[in-house]
Amino acid sequence: MRIEVDLDLCQGHGMCELEAPDVFEAGRDSVTVLESEPDESRRADVEAAVRYCPTRALTIVEE
């Protein structure tokens, strides 16, 4: 899986970092993806981050 962030939508709420702190780092206005292709052991956390993003800025792309 690969994570994509729509920076036009992201407002830096930080829900992704709360759900998957090893994968995301929230800034004031946007998020940084620390690991754009996390391994399957982090899937549940990444899916929660995508689900709880208030602006729907995150997407999981299956490869």
Secondary structure, 3 states (H helix, E strand, C coil): CEEEECCCCCCCCCHHHHHCCCCEEECCCCEEECCCCCCHHHHHHHHHHHHHCCCCCEEEECC
